[in-house]
Amino acid sequence: MTGEPRRSRSTEAFFGRRRGKTIRTPQADALEARLPAYLIDLGSRPPAPLAALFAAPVDRVRLEIGFGGGEHLLNEAARHPDTGFIGVEPFVNGMAKLMLALGDTPLRNLRVYNDDATRLLDWLPDGCLSGIDLLYPDPWPKRRHWKRRFVSRVNLDRFARVLEKGGRFRFASDIDSYVNWTLLHCRAHPAFDWQSSSADDWRRPYAGWPGTRYEAKAIREGRTPAYLTFVRV
């Protein structure tokens, strides 16, 4: 990538609140002490290769958008030390939980970004990611808010640009209308192919799936999660 960093096209905010309950002192201390070491600065061009972004040597890079409390992100980064992981979470409480957890298990193959994921996507170079995970995103259930759903033609264009050929976009949700929305958008996009041959393919969690608190809540309330995988063609 040459020249100035890409400027994000104008978008709706894809997230709601930036803060929830008052952060407990240990989390606040962890956020202040650890976030600077993990935080990505978009003020300069990304390194070439992108793997140089990480303290550990890595041979591929994956992105998780909206990591919540960080359960899945931490699990994947620990399971795959040769892969670099970028986690995006604008919700301060979620970032604080992750930073607290990293005190027990520091990870040299992890970086984070704490603002709108579209800004990071526009900063990244072409074909630099092997995977993108969007897990239990805000479904914005009211029709007037559907434009805020992260899955859209413009964001799938972003995904298509930064994913390498054969890279995977994984989407999980317990909201039927958003699952259908995502299937329709991805199947209409020429860059993505849905990887499914039977219902078991989308009902079965991904390999190594640790579960998340959002998923546990959905199951308690009687909703069935779906786990979709799309390949960049």
C-alpha positions in Angstrom: 0.0 0.0 0.0 1.4 3.4 -1.0 0.6 7.0 -0.3 -1.6 8.3 2.6 -3.8 5.9 4.6 -7.2 5.4 3.2 -9.9 7.6 4.6 -13.1 5.8 5.7 -16.2 6.5 3.7 -18.9 8.1 5.8 -20.9 5.4 7.6 -23.5 5.0 10.3 -22.1 4.1 13.7 -22.4 0.3 13.9 -22.2 0.2 17.7 -24.3 1.8 20.4 -23.0 2.8 23.8 -19.3 3.3 24.3 -19.6 2.7 28.1 -21.7 0.6 30.4 -21.5 0.1 34.1 -18.7 1.9 36.0 -15.4 0.0 35.4 -14.1 -1.7 38.5 -10.7 -0.5 39.7 -8.7 -3.6 38.7 -10.1 -3.3 35.1 -9.5 0.4 35.0 -5.9 -0.1 36.1 -5.4 -2.8 33.5 -6.8 -0.6 30.8 -4.5 2.2 31.6 -1.4 0.0 32.0 -1.8 -2.4 29.1 -3.9 -0.8 26.4 -1.0 1.4 25.0 1.1 -1.7 24.3 -1.6 -3.4 22.3 -3.4 -0.5 20.7 -3.0 0.0 16.9 -2.3 3.6 15.8 -3.9 4.4 12.5 -2.0 7.7 12.2 0.7 6.1 10.0 0.7 3.5 7.2 0.4 -0.2 8.2 3.7 -2.0 8.2 4.7 -4.2 5.2 4.3 -7.0 5.7 1.4 -6.6 8.1 2.8 -9.4 10.3 5.4 -6.9 11.5 2.6 -5.3 13.5 3.0 -8.1 16.1 5.7 -8.7 18.7 5.8 -12.4 17.9 6.6 -13.9 14.5 3.3 -14.8 12.7 2.6 -16.1 9.3 -1.0 -14.9 8.8 -3.4 -12.3 10.3 -7.0 -12.6 11.4 -9.5 -10.0 12.5 -12.3 -10.2 15.1 -14.8 -7.3 15.0 -16.7 -6.7 18.2 -15.0 -9.1 20.6 -17.2 -8.4 23.6 -15.6 -9.7 26.7 -12.8 -11.3 24.6 -13.5 -14.9 25.4 -13.2 -16.1 21.8 -10.4 -13.8 20.8 -8.2 -14.9 23.8 -9.0 -18.5 23.1 -8.1 -18.3 19.4 -4.9 -16.3 20.0 -3.7 -18.8 22.5 -4.6 -21.8 20.3 -2.8 -20.3 17.2 0.5 -18.7 18.3 1.7 -18.5 14.7 -1.3 -16.3 13.7 -1.6 -12.6 14.5 -4.9 -11.5 15.8 -6.5 -8.0 15.7 -9.5 -7.5 17.9 -11.8 -4.5 17.5 -14.1 -3.4 20.4 -15.3 0.2 20.9 -17.1 -0.7 24.1 -14.8 0.4 26.9 -16.0 -2.2 29.4 -15.2 -5.0 26.9 -11.7 -3.7 26.3 -11.1 -3.3 30.0 -12.1 -7.0 30.6 -9.7 -8.1 27.9 -6.8 -6.0 29.3 -7.4 -7.5 32.7 -7.4 -11.0 31.3 -4.1 -10.3 29.5 -2.4 -9.7 32.9 -2.6 -13.5 33.4 -1.9 -14.5 29.9 0.0 -11.8 27.9 -0.1 -12.5 24.2 2.6 -11.3 21.7 0.4 -12.2 18.7 -2.4 -9.8 19.6 -3.2 -6.2 18.8 -6.5 -4.2 19.4 -8.4 -1.2 18.1 -11.0 0.6 20.1 -13.0 2.6 17.6 -15.1 2.0 14.5 -14.0 -1.2 12.7 -14.6 0.5 9.3 -11.7 2.8 10.0 -9.4 -0.1 10.6 -10.6 -2.0 7.5 -9.9 1.1 5.3 -6.4 1.3 6.9 -5.5 -2.3 6.2 -3.7 -3.2 2.9 -5.2 -5.3 0.2 -5.4 -9.1 0.7 -3.7 -9.0 4.1 -6.1 -11.1 6.2 -6.7 -14.8 6.3 -10.0 -14.5 8.2 -12.6 -12.1 9.7 -14.9 -13.1 12.5 -18.1 -11.2 13.3 -19.7 -13.0 16.2 -23.0 -12.1 17.8 -23.0 -8.5 16.5 -25.7 -6.1 17.6 -28.7 -7.2 15.4 -30.3 -3.7 15.4 -33.8 -5.4 15.3 -35.9 -2.3 14.5 -36.4 -1.8 10.8 -35.3 1.9 11.0 -32.0 0.7 12.4 -31.2 -1.9 9.8 -28.8 0.4 8.1 -26.6 0.1 11.2 -26.1 -3.6 10.8 -22.5 -4.3 10.1 -23.2 -6.7 7.3 -23.9 -4.5 4.3 -22.8 -4.3 0.7 -20.3 -1.6 1.5 -18.7 -3.5 4.4 -18.6 -6.8 2.4 -16.7 -4.8 -0.2 -14.3 -3.9 2.5 -14.0 -7.5 3.6 -13.4 -8.6 0.0 -10.6 -6.1 -0.4 -8.7 -7.1 2.8 -9.2 -10.8 2.7 -6.8 -13.0 0.7 -8.3 -15.5 -1.8 -9.5 -18.4 0.2 -9.8 -16.3 3.3 -12.9 -16.9 5.5 -15.6 -14.6 6.9 -17.3 -16.2 9.8 -20.6 -14.9 11.2 -22.5 -16.2 14.3 -25.8 -14.9 15.6 -28.9 -16.2 17.5 -31.2 -13.7 15.7 -32.9 -15.4 12.8 -33.6 -12.2 10.9 -29.9 -11.2 11.0 -28.8 -14.7 10.0 -31.1 -14.5 7.0 -30.0 -10.9 6.3 -26.3 -12.0 6.2 -27.0 -15.0 4.0 -28.9 -12.8 1.5 -26.1 -10.2 1.4 -23.3 -12.6 1.2 -24.9 -14.8 -1.4 -25.6 -11.7 -3.5 -22.0 -10.6 -3.3 -19.7 -12.0 -6.0 -16.7 -12.3 -3.7 -18.2 -14.7 -1.2 -19.2 -18.3 -1.3 -21.2 -19.9 1.5 -19.6 -23.1 2.8 -22.6 -25.3 3.7 -23.9 -28.6 2.4 -26.3 -29.4 5.2 -28.0 -27.9 8.2 -25.4 -29.4 10.5 -22.8 -27.2 8.9 -24.3 -24.0 10.3 -25.7 -25.4 13.5 -22.4 -26.8 14.7 -20.0 -24.3 16.5 -16.6 -23.7 14.9 -13.7 -25.9 15.8 -12.3 -25.0 19.2 -15.3 -22.8 20.0 -15.1 -21.7 23.7 -18.6 -20.4 23.9 -19.4 -16.8 24.9 -21.6 -15.2 27.5 -23.8 -13.9 24.7 -24.2 -17.4 23.3 -25.0 -18.8 26.7 -27.7 -16.1 27.2 -29.2 -16.9 23.8 -29.4 -20.6 24.6 -31.0 -20.0 28.0 -33.6 -17.9 26.4 -34.4 -20.6 23.8 -32.7 -19.1 20.7 -30.6 -21.4 18.4 -27.3 -19.9 17.3 -26.2 -20.2 13.7 -22.5 -20.3 12.6 -22.0 -19.3 9.0 -18.8 -19.5 7.0 -18.1 -17.7 3.7 -15.0 -18.1 1.6 -13.4 -15.3 -0.4 -13.4 -16.5 -4.0 
